Structures are given as C-alpha cells and as structure tokens.
Amino acid sequence: MRLQTATRIAIFAVLELAAEPERQLSAAEIASRFGISVNHLAKVLRTLGRAGLVEALRGVGGGYRFRGNAKRVTLLDVILLFEPVGPAADGSREPGQDTPDGRALRRVLNEIDDIARATLSSISLATMLKLVGQEKSQEPLRRAARRAAVDVVG
C-alpha cells in the first residue's frame, strides 16, 4: 500500500508529537527530523489541527502539541484526513469492469480494501509508538552490522 506524501508526513508528525504529548515542537524541528518541507508540513499540521489531533501554540516558544488520545486514535483516522482507503468513489469506470473477469477482480480488490481498512483501524498511535521504540532500539545493531560489512568489503 502506498500513501500520499501528505499522509506520510501527517503520520510522522503525529507520532513525533504523541511521543511526548506535553512537549511542544516547532514545525521546523519536525521538518528537520524527517527531511521534509516546512511549508508542506505546515499545511498538514493545519489539517491535523482542524481534526483536533494537534494544537498550535502561538507566541515566543510556540509550536505544536499533540491533543489526541494515542490509545484511541488509529492510523486509519489519520490517513482518512488526507486520502480515501478503499475503492474509488468518483464513479470512474475501469476497462472490463462489467465482464465476469472484471467483477471477480473487483471482489478480490474489495476484500483487500476491507482487510487494509480493518488493519489500519486496529493500529493505534500508541501501538505505532511501541513499534518506533523497537526500531530505535535495533538501530545500534544495524549500524554495527553496516560497519562490519564495510570493514569486510573494504
């Protein structure tokens, strides 16, 4: 499954802010961490703010703070703010869709969409933060393995 850039940025920003909900971060800090445009991030943060997931704090030392419930907000909740998950609702027609082959393919694709929605709705931000923590703990081992590989090759 591929996600649009804005959706990925939203997930990264929400996770970064939800990791320490009492801490506030500037858009520049978040953008720097993920190597993304501050302007693009600002648009994403506005959408997250309208949804009540983040709060913008103005003034000196301002920034953004997480306002959701990491145990209840799911990946699907964030994704649906930026893109649909499931069949196209625009009424567009696909070649062969009215043939037995096309209908069979549509059934399979609908099932895949249902599985994706169910999976994304079952993964909370709290669960994602645990996965991020696991990845961070594995990072020193990955760096050591890369250094060892370079030493063997070099």
N, CA, C and O of each residue as an XYZ file, in Angstrom:
616
protein
N       0.845     -1.179      0.000
C       0.000      0.000      0.000
C       0.886      1.237      0.000
O       1.831      1.341      0.783
N       0.580      2.139     -0.858
C       1.329      3.389     -0.927
C       0.478      4.504     -0.343
O      -0.736      4.556     -0.545
N       1.137      5.392      0.381
C       0.453      6.552      0.939
C       0.971      7.813      0.259
O       2.141      7.901     -0.114
N       0.077      8.783      0.106
C       0.478     10.064     -0.456
C       1.472     10.733      0.504
O       1.502     10.428      1.697
N       2.274     11.639     -0.031
C       3.290     12.321      0.767
C       2.680     13.038      1.969
O       3.210     12.939      3.075
N       1.587     13.749      1.774
C       0.958     14.478      2.882
C       0.519     13.518      3.984
O       0.622     13.847      5.166
N       0.037     12.352      3.614
C      -0.404     11.365      4.594
C       0.777     10.854      5.409
O       0.691     10.745      6.632
N       1.873     10.544      4.737
C       3.078     10.072      5.434
C       3.598     11.152      6.380
O       3.967     10.868      7.520
N       3.622     12.380      5.901
C       4.074     13.490      6.743
C       3.174     13.617      7.973
O       3.662     13.845      9.080
N       1.866     13.470      7.780
C       0.928     13.570      8.903
C       1.204     12.484      9.937
O       1.213     12.755     11.137
N       1.426     11.273      9.481
C       1.712     10.179     10.410
C       3.002     10.452     11.164
O       3.055     10.277     12.381
N       4.044     10.881     10.456
C       5.312     11.183     11.120
C       5.143     12.294     12.154
O       5.647     12.185     13.272
N       4.442     13.352     11.786
C       4.259     14.491     12.693
C       3.453     14.095     13.925
O       3.814     14.447     15.048
N       2.366     13.366     13.714
C       1.527     12.946     14.842
C       2.313     12.033     15.775
O       2.222     12.174     16.995
N       3.073     11.110     15.229
C       3.871     10.221     16.075
C       4.930     10.989     16.856
O       5.155     10.732     18.039
N       5.569     11.926     16.186
C       6.599     12.725     16.857
C       5.998     13.512     18.021
O       6.583     13.578     19.103
N       4.832     14.103     17.792
C       4.182     14.898     18.839
C       3.563     14.008     19.917
O       3.589     14.368     21.094
N       3.013     12.869     19.545
C       2.367     11.977     20.510
C       3.376     11.264     21.406
O       3.018     10.790     22.484
N       4.621     11.185     20.975
C       5.646     10.518     21.778
C       5.814     11.202     23.132
O       6.075     10.545     24.139
N       5.664     12.514     23.149
C       5.730     13.299     24.391
C       4.676     14.393     24.296
O       4.984     15.518     23.902
N       3.431     14.071     24.653
C       2.315     14.994     24.433
C       2.445     16.338     25.161
O       1.866     17.329     24.716
N       3.179     16.389     26.250
C       3.324     17.652     26.980
C       4.366     18.574     26.342
O       4.406     19.769     26.635
N       5.190     18.026     25.487
C       6.243     18.796     24.823
C       5.667     19.463     23.581
O       4.808     18.901     22.903
N       6.141     20.648     23.296
C       5.751     21.306     22.052
C       6.962     21.412     21.150
O       8.085     21.645     21.598
N       6.702     21.234     19.870
C       7.757     21.273     18.860
C       7.373     22.257     17.772
O       6.196     22.409     17.445
N       8.360     22.916     17.220
C       8.091     23.807     16.088
C       7.986     22.966     14.817
O       8.473     21.838     14.753
N       7.345     23.539     13.826
C       7.251     22.863     12.529
C       8.647     22.639     11.966
O       8.903     21.614     11.334
N       9.553     23.587     12.189
C      10.924     23.453     11.684
C      11.634     22.255     12.314
O      12.378     21.550     11.633
N      11.408     22.020     13.615
C      12.033     20.877     14.277
C      11.528     19.554     13.690
O      12.308     18.638     13.430
N      10.226     19.473     13.490
C       9.649     18.252     12.939
C      10.118     18.052     11.495
O      10.501     16.948     11.109
N      10.086     19.112     10.712
C      10.505     19.031      9.314
C      11.961     18.588      9.203
O      12.304     17.769      8.350
N      12.807     19.130     10.062
C      14.225     18.782     10.042
C      14.424     17.300     10.374
O      15.242     16.624      9.750
N      13.690     16.809     11.337
C      13.830     15.410     11.768
C      13.529     14.448     10.622
O      14.180     13.410     10.494
N      12.548     14.788      9.791
C      12.127     13.875      8.731
C      12.577     14.312      7.339
O      12.262     13.643      6.354
N      13.312     15.431      7.243
C      13.810     15.884      5.955
C      12.701     16.294      5.003
O      12.724     15.948      3.822
N      11.726     17.035      5.523
C      10.583     17.457      4.710
C      10.471     18.972      4.698
O      11.080     19.655      5.522
N       9.707     19.484      3.780
C       9.491     20.918      3.629
C       8.643     21.457      4.786
O       7.612     20.881      5.133
N       9.089     22.564      5.371
C       8.327     23.204      6.450
C       6.973     23.681      5.921
O       5.966     23.577      6.622
N       6.939     24.199      4.698
C       5.673     24.675      4.121
C       4.671     23.530      3.949
O       3.491     23.674      4.270
N       5.150     22.402      3.443
C       4.265     21.249      3.267
C       3.786     20.754      4.633
O       2.610     20.430      4.805
N       4.696     20.697      5.596
C       4.339     20.261      6.936
C       3.311     21.200      7.563
O       2.386     20.740      8.233
N       3.460     22.506      7.354
C       2.518     23.474      7.924
C       1.097     23.216      7.417
O       0.141     23.309      8.187
N       0.954     22.896      6.137
C      -0.370     22.580      5.583
C      -0.943     21.332      6.246
O      -2.124     21.286      6.590
N      -0.105     20.335      6.421
C      -0.531     19.089      7.054
C      -0.933     19.352      8.509
O      -1.947     18.834      8.977
N      -0.145     20.151      9.216
C      -0.447     20.452     10.617
C      -1.761     21.217     10.762
O      -2.477     21.037     11.747
N      -2.080     22.064      9.791
C      -3.378     22.762      9.826
C      -4.529     21.763      9.747
O      -5.513     21.879     10.477
N      -4.401     20.792      8.866
C      -5.439     19.762      8.745
C      -5.537     18.957     10.039
O      -6.639     18.677     10.512
N      -4.400     18.586     10.610
C      -4.401     17.843     11.876
C      -4.996     18.690     12.999
O      -5.657     18.165     13.895
N      -4.760     19.998     12.950
C      -5.331     20.901     13.951
C      -6.840     20.985     13.839
O      -7.544     20.945     14.849
N      -7.351     21.103     12.598
C      -8.807     21.145     12.393
C      -9.473     19.859     12.878
O     -10.626     19.875     13.308
N      -8.743     18.747     12.807
C      -9.281     17.459     13.251
C      -9.153     17.276     14.765
O      -9.651     16.297     15.320
N      -8.486     18.218     15.426
C      -8.341     18.148     16.878
C      -7.218     17.246     17.359
O      -7.156     16.913     18.542
N      -6.329     16.846     16.454
C      -5.226     15.976     16.857
C      -4.010     16.740     17.355
O      -3.258     16.240     18.192
N      -3.817     17.942     16.847
C      -2.709     18.780     17.317
C      -3.240     20.166     17.640
O      -4.292     20.583     17.156
N      -2.484     20.860     18.467
C      -2.827     22.224     18.866
C      -1.658     23.126     18.520
O      -0.507     22.810     18.822
N      -1.954     24.242     17.889
C      -0.924     25.230     17.570
C      -0.809     26.190     18.744
O      -1.810     26.722     19.223
N       0.414     26.406     19.202
C       0.677     27.324     20.306
C       1.418     28.524     19.739
O       2.498     28.374     19.168
N       0.862     29.683     19.888
C       1.419     30.910     19.314
C       2.394     31.565     20.288
O       2.473     31.212     21.465
N       3.128     32.525     19.753
C       3.997     33.343     20.589
C       5.400     32.790     20.689
O       5.763     31.822     20.020
N       6.196     33.445     21.563
C       7.575     33.032     21.773
C       7.587     31.598     22.304
O       6.855     31.264     23.236
N       8.404     30.780     21.715
C       8.472     29.384     22.118
C       7.264     28.579     21.683
O       7.030     27.485     22.199
N       6.495     29.102     20.744
C       5.301     28.413     20.254
C       5.670     27.167     19.477
O       6.846     26.843     19.312
N       4.691     26.503     19.023
C       4.903     25.282     18.252
C       3.628     24.482     18.218
O       2.530     25.039     18.196
N       3.773     23.189     18.213
C       2.637     22.293     18.131
C       2.725     21.253     19.238
O       3.809     20.860     19.670
N       1.555     20.823     19.678
C       1.477     19.816     20.731
C       0.355     18.839     20.367
O      -0.656     19.225     19.780
N       0.549     17.582     20.724
C      -0.449     16.546     20.452
C      -1.645     16.739     21.375
O      -1.475     16.994     22.567
N      -2.843     16.620     20.838
C      -4.073     16.823     21.603
C      -5.004     15.625     21.549
O      -6.085     15.670     22.135
N      -4.624     14.570     20.873
C      -5.498     13.405     20.755
C      -5.247     12.410     21.877
O      -4.522     12.700     22.830
N      -5.844     11.253     21.756
C      -5.630     10.148     22.680
C      -4.905      9.064     21.893
O      -5.497      8.410     21.033
N      -3.622      8.876     22.190
C      -2.794      7.950     21.413
C      -3.292      6.513     21.476
O      -2.989      5.715     20.588
N      -4.047      6.174     22.507
C      -4.577      4.810     22.616
C      -5.831      4.625     21.776
O      -6.209      3.494     21.471
N      -6.476      5.711     21.401
C      -7.723      5.614     20.643
C      -7.604      6.047     19.184
O      -8.335      5.551     18.327
N      -6.695      6.961     18.903
C      -6.525      7.419     17.515
C      -5.778      6.333     16.746
O      -4.740      5.841     17.187
N      -6.324      5.974     15.594
C      -5.720      4.905     14.789
C      -5.045      5.472     13.548
O      -5.239      6.630     13.178
N      -4.252      4.624     12.924
C      -3.647      5.022     11.654
C      -4.724      5.378     10.637
O      -4.562      6.326      9.868
N      -5.820      4.626     10.627
C      -6.893      4.914      9.686
C      -7.471      6.306      9.926
O      -7.780      7.017      8.969
N      -7.621      6.702     11.184
C      -8.133      8.039     11.499
C      -7.274      9.120     10.847
O      -7.797     10.076     10.275
N      -5.965      8.962     10.936
C      -5.044      9.962     10.370
C      -5.074      9.891      8.847
O      -5.158     10.921      8.177
N      -5.007      8.695      8.306
C      -4.961      8.531      6.847
C      -6.203      9.122      6.189
O      -6.098      9.798      5.166
N      -7.375      8.874      6.765
C      -8.623      9.346      6.152
C      -8.728     10.871      6.112
O      -9.553     11.410      5.374
N      -7.917     11.563      6.884
C      -7.894     13.031      6.810
C      -7.279     13.511      5.498
O      -7.508     14.645      5.077
N      -6.489     12.636      4.850
C      -5.731     13.050      3.675
C      -6.051     12.278      2.401
O      -5.829     12.781      1.300
N      -6.570     11.061      2.542
C      -6.860     10.272      1.357
C      -7.861      9.169      1.681
O      -7.977      8.745      2.831
N      -8.583      8.707      0.662
C      -9.524      7.611      0.902
C      -8.780      6.289      1.013
O      -7.689      6.127      0.465
N      -9.376      5.358      1.722
C      -8.854      3.995      1.778
C      -9.984      3.109      1.293
O     -11.018      2.995      1.952
N      -9.792      2.493      0.162
C     -10.841      1.645     -0.395
C     -11.086      1.988     -1.844
O     -10.304      2.708     -2.465
N     -12.179      1.470     -2.381
C     -12.450      1.680     -3.805
C     -12.698      3.152     -4.121
O     -13.174      3.914     -3.279
N     -12.372      3.525     -5.323
C     -12.578      4.904     -5.762
C     -14.063      5.220     -5.749
O     -14.874      4.461     -6.278
N     -14.411      6.339     -5.146
C     -15.816      6.727     -5.039
C     -16.188      7.770     -6.090
O     -17.258      8.376     -6.029
N     -15.301      7.968     -7.042
C     -15.533      9.036     -8.024
C     -16.402      8.581     -9.200
O     -16.668      9.369    -10.108
N     -16.843      7.333     -9.194
C     -17.714      6.848    -10.263
C     -16.979      6.529    -11.554
O     -17.613      6.242    -12.570
N     -15.658      6.574    -11.531
C     -14.914      6.290    -12.756
C     -15.047      4.813    -13.114
O     -15.182      3.945    -12.251
N     -15.004      4.570    -14.404
C     -15.145      3.209    -14.910
C     -13.762      2.664    -15.249
O     -12.866      3.384    -15.691
N     -13.630      1.362    -15.022
C     -12.379      0.697    -15.350
C     -12.620     -0.242    -16.517
O     -13.710     -0.802    -16.637
N     -11.632     -0.430    -17.380
C     -11.800     -1.344    -18.515
C     -12.194     -2.739    -18.037
O     -11.593     -3.279    -17.108
N     -13.186     -3.303    -18.667
C     -13.595     -4.671    -18.382
C     -14.379     -4.871    -17.101
O     -14.615     -6.011    -16.701
N     -14.787     -3.799    -16.449
C     -15.436     -3.959    -15.147
C     -16.785     -4.669    -15.218
O     -17.227     -5.235    -14.218
N     -17.447     -4.654    -16.367
C     -18.757     -5.295    -16.495
C     -18.663     -6.727    -17.024
O     -19.686     -7.336    -17.341
N     -17.464     -7.263    -17.119
C     -17.278     -8.649    -17.549
C     -17.171     -9.541    -16.307
O     -16.917     -9.038    -15.212
N     -17.359    -10.838    -16.459
C     -17.177    -11.740    -15.303
C     -15.781    -11.602    -14.690
O     -15.620    -11.665    -13.471
N     -14.776    -11.413    -15.545
C     -13.406    -11.246    -15.063
C     -13.285     -9.968    -14.230
O     -12.682     -9.965    -13.157
N     -13.865     -8.894    -14.741
C     -13.802     -7.613    -14.051
C     -14.532     -7.645    -12.716
O     -14.053     -7.090    -11.727
N     -15.698     -8.298    -12.690
C     -16.459     -8.412    -11.437
C     -15.699     -9.265    -10.416
O     -15.674     -8.946     -9.227
N     -15.084    -10.342    -10.886
C     -14.300    -11.194     -9.990
C     -13.107    -10.420     -9.424
O     -12.806    -10.495     -8.232
N     -12.439     -9.677    -10.302
C     -11.309     -8.871     -9.849
C     -11.774     -7.836     -8.829
O     -11.098     -7.620     -7.822
N     -12.912     -7.195     -9.070
C     -13.443     -6.192     -8.144
C     -13.714     -6.805     -6.775
O     -13.449     -6.174     -5.752
N     -14.252     -8.057     -6.746
C     -14.494     -8.735     -5.463
C     -13.203     -8.936     -4.690
O     -13.149     -8.713     -3.481
N     -12.158     -9.361     -5.400
C     -10.862     -9.566     -4.746
C     -10.308     -8.231     -4.233
O      -9.840     -8.144     -3.098
N     -10.363     -7.207     -5.065
C      -9.841     -5.897     -4.667
C     -10.640     -5.303     -3.509
O     -10.066     -4.663     -2.628
N     -11.962     -5.507     -3.503
C     -12.781     -5.037     -2.378
C     -12.386     -5.739     -1.085
O     -12.348     -5.119     -0.022
N     -12.094     -7.027     -1.179
C     -11.666     -7.768      0.007
C     -10.333     -7.241      0.530
O     -10.139     -7.109      1.739
N      -9.423     -6.944     -0.386
C      -8.134     -6.369      0.015
C      -8.352     -5.020      0.688
O      -7.735     -4.727      1.712
N      -9.235     -4.193      0.109
C      -9.547     -2.892      0.719
C     -10.114     -3.074      2.128
O      -9.742     -2.346      3.048
N     -11.011     -4.043      2.296
C     -11.599     -4.297      3.617
C     -10.542     -4.714      4.625
O     -10.562     -4.271      5.773
N      -9.625     -5.562      4.200
C      -8.544     -6.009      5.086
C      -7.649     -4.833      5.459
O      -7.262     -4.689      6.619
N      -7.320     -3.992      4.480
C      -6.484     -2.818      4.756
C      -7.163     -1.896      5.760
O      -6.528     -1.448      6.714
N      -8.443     -1.609      5.558
C      -9.192     -0.743      6.493
C      -9.216     -1.356      7.891
O      -8.999     -0.656      8.881
N      -9.478     -2.655      7.976
C      -9.535     -3.316      9.281
C      -8.176     -3.261      9.980
O      -8.095     -3.000     11.181
N      -7.127     -3.506      9.227
C      -5.789     -3.470      9.812
C      -5.435     -2.068     10.280
O      -4.982     -1.888     11.410
N      -5.637     -1.077      9.424
C      -5.304      0.305      9.788
C      -6.151      0.809     10.955
O      -5.683      1.624     11.750
N      -7.381      0.338     11.065
C      -8.232      0.775     12.170
C      -7.897      0.056     13.470
O      -8.364      0.459     14.536
N      -7.097     -0.999     13.395
C      -6.729     -1.747     14.602
C      -5.386     -1.294     15.183
O      -4.997     -1.740     16.263
N      -4.686     -0.422     14.482
C      -3.358      0.013     14.940
C      -3.461      1.434     15.470
O      -3.646      2.383     14.708
N      -3.338      1.566     16.779
C      -3.412      2.885     17.414
C      -2.057      3.582     17.320
O      -1.039      2.968     17.001
N      -2.076      4.866     17.603
C      -0.807      5.607     17.649
C       0.071      5.064     18.764
O       1.294      5.036     18.625
N      -0.532      4.628     19.875
C       0.245      4.051     20.978
C       0.989      2.801     20.499
O       2.152      2.599     20.848
N       0.324      1.969     19.709
C       0.968      0.778     19.154
C       2.105      1.174     18.217
O       3.182      0.579     18.253
N       1.862      2.175     17.383
C       2.916      2.646     16.471
C       4.115      3.174     17.257
O       5.262      2.943     16.873
N       3.852      3.881     18.352
C       4.960      4.405     19.162
C       5.791      3.268     19.752
O       7.008      3.397     19.882
N       5.152      2.162     20.108
C       5.906      0.992     20.585
C       6.775      0.434     19.471
O       7.929      0.069     19.699
N       6.216      0.367     18.252
C       6.995     -0.127     17.107
C       8.176      0.792     16.806
O       9.266      0.323     16.480
N       7.956      2.098     16.917
C       9.047      3.060     16.705
C      10.131      2.831     17.747
O      11.319      2.853     17.424
N       9.729      2.611     18.996
C      10.698      2.335     20.065
C      11.514      1.088     19.786
O      12.722      1.065     20.022
N      10.857      0.048     19.282
C      11.574     -1.178     18.929
C      12.584     -0.922     17.818
O      13.710     -1.418     17.862
N      12.168     -0.138     16.818
C      13.084      0.196     15.718
C      14.284      0.986     16.219
O      15.415      0.747     15.797
N      14.030      1.929     17.122
C      15.129      2.739     17.681
C      16.107      1.868     18.457
O      17.317      2.085     18.395
N      15.592      0.889     19.184
C      16.482      0.019     19.967
C      17.316     -0.884     19.060
O      18.397     -1.322     19.456
N      16.835     -1.166     17.863
C      17.567     -2.002     16.913
C      18.596     -1.215     16.103
O      19.480     -1.802     15.479
N      18.481      0.110     16.113
C      19.357      0.948     15.282
C      20.847      0.750     15.580
O      21.624      0.640     14.632
N      21.292      0.699     16.850
C      22.733      0.466     17.084
C      23.221     -0.857     16.491
O      24.347     -0.931     15.997
N      22.400     -1.890     16.533
C      22.786     -3.177     15.939
C      22.912     -3.065     14.424
O      23.826     -3.635     13.829
N      21.991     -2.326     13.799
C      22.057     -2.137     12.344
C      23.310     -1.360     11.946
O      23.979     -1.699     10.970
N      23.622     -0.305     12.721
C      24.833      0.481     12.416
C      26.085     -0.380     12.551
O      26.990     -0.303     11.721
N      26.133     -1.209     13.611
C      27.299     -2.081     13.821
C      27.412     -3.073     12.683
O      28.517     -3.344     12.211
N      26.285     -3.627     12.229
C      26.307     -4.587     11.116
C      26.782     -3.919      9.833
O      27.525     -4.519      9.056
N      26.358     -2.682      9.608
C      26.805     -1.956      8.404
C      28.311     -1.680      8.475
O      29.022     -1.819      7.480
N      28.786     -1.290      9.655
C      30.227     -1.026      9.807
C      31.027     -2.305      9.576
O      32.073     -2.281      8.927
N      30.532     -3.420     10.110
C      31.220     -4.695      9.929
C      31.254     -5.093      8.460
O      32.261     -5.609      7.975
N      30.165     -4.857      7.760
C      30.106     -5.180      6.329
C      31.077     -4.325      5.548
O      31.729     -4.813      4.625
N      31.184     -3.054      5.902
C      32.124     -2.145      5.223
C      33.557     -2.602      5.497
O      34.395     -2.583      4.596
N      33.841     -3.010      6.733
C      35.185     -3.479      7.082
C      35.555     -4.733      6.299
O      36.703     -4.886      5.883
N      34.602     -5.623      6.096
C      34.862     -6.871      5.340
C      35.085     -6.552      3.868
O      35.994     -7.105      3.249
N      34.272     -5.670      3.302
C      34.387     -5.327      1.902
C      35.624     -4.479      1.659
O      36.345     -4.673      0.680
N      35.859     -3.530      2.571
C      36.924     -2.546      2.393
C      38.256     -3.121      2.597
O      39.258     -2.415      2.482
